Amino acid sequence: MKGKIWMRPDFKNLPFYERPDLTPYLIHLTKNTKRDDGYGAFANLVNILKTGEVYGSGKKGFVRGAKKAACFMDIPFMSLKYVLNEENCNDDDPRYEPFGIAFTKKWGYNNGCRPVLYLSNSESKKLNIPDDELWRIVRFEVDKKGWISWLHEREWRAEGDFRLPNDAIVLVKNTKYATKLSEHIIKNPDEYAIKPRAILPLNVVCQGLYYL
């Protein structure tokens, strides 16, 4: 209606808490990097908690262009079992493992995190996207040869390294790791930039998880 003022809802009034296919959180999952530096997925999570940052990935992490970007997923906790499956959790070359960190989309947005743009190579060229903005693009191609699609990850990215809230939520594989981590933080609080407001064991939160 002409002249009508549309009132934008507050974050807390969006349907994230009402629908099982939506979430108010963004998630970053870790994995083992044993082939590169000998660290496991849990050790890499601990490093994030100590530094308070998710480091940006470059071309090796499928980020295009001249700049690195920190990557996150817009996926409800209970749906992580579809990401943490046998294929993605291959010990020799994993994409993800059941360790990670979560924070609200509100925090993410206010600190430069945005949903990626899913575009084909030809569309990226047509839009004349500069090289230093290509970190925002994830390739999406549909043709007679088949599909190149990562839409299911609902990815968000932030340019460069991303500073996390100091009370972020932590995700771990099971209750054993939850106890181990909480005890270490209590004994060594000065080592940690992040003091989690919750440590969630995925074997409890996410029933039917392959990796557990």
C-alpha positions in Angstrom: 0.0 0.0 0.0 1.3 3.4 -1.0 2.6 5.4 1.9 2.5 2.5 4.3 5.5 2.2 6.6 6.9 -1.4 6.8 8.3 -2.1 10.3 11.3 -4.3 10.1 11.2 -7.1 12.8 13.9 -7.4 15.5 16.3 -10.4 15.1 14.5 -12.2 18.0 11.2 -12.0 16.1 12.5 -13.7 13.0 11.3 -17.3 12.4 14.6 -19.0 13.3 13.2 -20.4 16.5 9.9 -21.6 15.1 11.0 -23.7 12.0 13.2 -26.8 12.1 14.8 -25.9 8.7 16.1 -22.5 10.0 18.6 -21.5 12.7 19.7 -18.3 14.4 23.3 -19.6 14.3 26.3 -19.8 12.0 28.7 -22.8 12.4 32.3 -23.3 11.6 33.5 -27.0 11.7 37.1 -28.0 12.1 38.9 -31.0 10.7 42.2 -32.7 11.2 45.2 -31.2 9.3 47.6 -34.1 10.1 49.0 -34.2 6.6 50.0 -30.5 6.9 50.9 -29.9 10.5 50.0 -33.0 12.5 47.0 -31.5 14.3 43.7 -33.2 14.9 40.2 -31.7 14.6 40.0 -31.2 18.4 43.4 -29.5 18.6 42.4 -27.2 15.8 39.2 -26.3 17.7 41.2 -25.6 20.9 43.5 -23.3 18.9 40.4 -21.3 17.7 39.2 -21.0 21.3 42.7 -19.8 22.4 43.1 -17.2 19.6 39.5 -16.2 19.4 39.6 -16.2 15.6 38.7 -18.3 12.6 41.5 -17.8 10.1 40.6 -17.1 6.5 41.1 -19.7 3.8 42.5 -19.1 0.4 42.3 -21.1 -2.8 43.1 -24.4 -1.0 39.8 -23.8 0.8 38.0 -23.1 -2.5 38.0 -19.3 -1.9 38.5 -17.5 -5.2 40.3 -14.2 -5.8 43.1 -12.3 -4.1 41.6 -12.3 -0.6 41.1 -14.9 2.0 37.8 -15.5 3.7 36.5 -17.3 6.9 33.7 -19.7 6.1 30.6 -20.7 8.0 27.4 -22.8 7.5 23.8 -21.8 8.0 22.6 -25.2 9.2 20.5 -26.2 12.2 22.4 -28.3 14.8 20.2 -31.3 14.3 20.9 -31.3 10.6 24.6 -31.6 11.0 24.3 -35.4 10.6 23.7 -34.8 6.9 27.0 -32.9 6.7 29.1 -35.1 9.0 28.6 -38.2 6.9 30.9 -41.0 5.8 32.0 -39.2 2.7 32.8 -35.8 4.3 34.5 -37.3 7.4 37.0 -39.5 5.6 40.0 -39.7 8.0 42.6 -39.4 5.2 41.1 -36.3 3.6 38.1 -34.9 5.6 36.0 -31.9 4.7 34.6 -31.7 8.2 34.7 -33.4 11.6 32.4 -33.2 14.6 34.1 -30.2 16.3 33.3 -26.6 15.8 32.0 -23.3 17.0 28.7 -21.4 16.6 27.5 -17.9 17.1 24.4 -15.9 16.2 23.8 -14.5 12.7 23.3 -11.2 14.3 26.9 -11.2 15.6 28.1 -12.5 12.2 26.3 -9.8 10.2 27.4 -7.0 12.5 31.0 -8.2 12.1 31.1 -8.4 8.3 29.8 -11.9 7.7 27.4 -12.3 4.7 25.7 -15.1 2.7 27.8 -16.0 -0.3 26.6 -15.4 -3.9 26.0 -18.6 -5.8 26.9 -17.8 -9.4 28.2 -19.6 -12.5 31.6 -18.6 -14.0 29.8 -16.8 -16.9 27.6 -14.9 -14.5 30.5 -13.8 -12.4 32.2 -12.4 -15.6 29.0 -10.8 -16.8 28.6 -9.0 -13.5 32.3 -7.9 -13.8 32.9 -8.7 -10.1 36.4 -7.4 -9.2 39.1 -9.9 -8.1 39.2 -8.6 -4.5 35.5 -9.4 -4.1 35.6 -12.9 -5.6 35.8 -14.3 -2.0 32.0 -13.8 -1.9 31.3 -16.2 -4.8 30.7 -19.9 -4.7 30.5 -21.6 -8.1 27.0 -22.8 -9.2 26.7 -24.4 -12.6 23.8 -26.3 -14.2 24.2 -27.7 -17.7 23.9 -30.9 -19.8 27.0 -32.3 -18.1 25.5 -32.1 -14.7 25.5 -29.8 -11.6 28.2 -28.1 -9.6 26.3 -27.1 -6.5 27.1 -26.4 -2.8 23.7 -24.8 -2.0 23.1 -27.4 0.8 25.9 -25.8 2.8 24.1 -22.4 3.0 27.5 -20.8 3.3 28.3 -17.4 4.8 31.7 -15.8 4.6 33.7 -12.9 6.1 36.7 -11.3 4.5 40.0 -12.3 6.0 40.2 -13.6 9.6 37.0 -13.5 11.7 36.9 -12.4 15.3 34.5 -14.5 17.3 32.4 -13.5 20.3 34.1 -14.3 23.5 31.1 -16.4 24.7 30.6 -18.5 21.5 29.0 -21.9 21.6 31.3 -24.9 21.2 30.5 -28.2 19.5 32.4 -31.3 20.3 32.1 -35.0 19.2 30.8 -36.5 22.4 30.5 -36.0 26.2 34.1 -37.2 26.7 35.4 -34.3 24.8 33.0 -31.9 26.4 34.3 -32.9 29.9 37.9 -32.7 28.7 37.5 -29.3 27.3 35.5 -27.8 30.1 38.0 -29.1 32.7 41.0 -27.6 30.8 39.3 -24.2 30.4 38.5 -24.1 34.2 42.1 -25.0 35.1 43.7 -22.7 32.5 41.3 -19.8 31.9 44.0 -17.3 30.9 44.9 -19.5 27.9 41.5 -19.0 26.3 40.2 -15.9 24.5 36.8 -17.6 24.3 35.0 -18.8 27.4 32.1 -20.8 25.9 28.6 -20.2 27.2 27.8 -23.8 26.3 29.8 -26.9 25.1 27.4 -29.2 23.2 28.2 -32.9 22.6 27.0 -33.7 19.2 26.3 -37.3 20.1 23.5 -35.9 22.3 22.4 -33.0 20.2 22.4 -34.7 16.8 20.9 -38.2 16.9 21.9 -40.6 14.1 25.2 -38.8 13.4 27.3 -41.1 11.3 30.7 -40.1 12.8 29.7 -40.9 16.3 
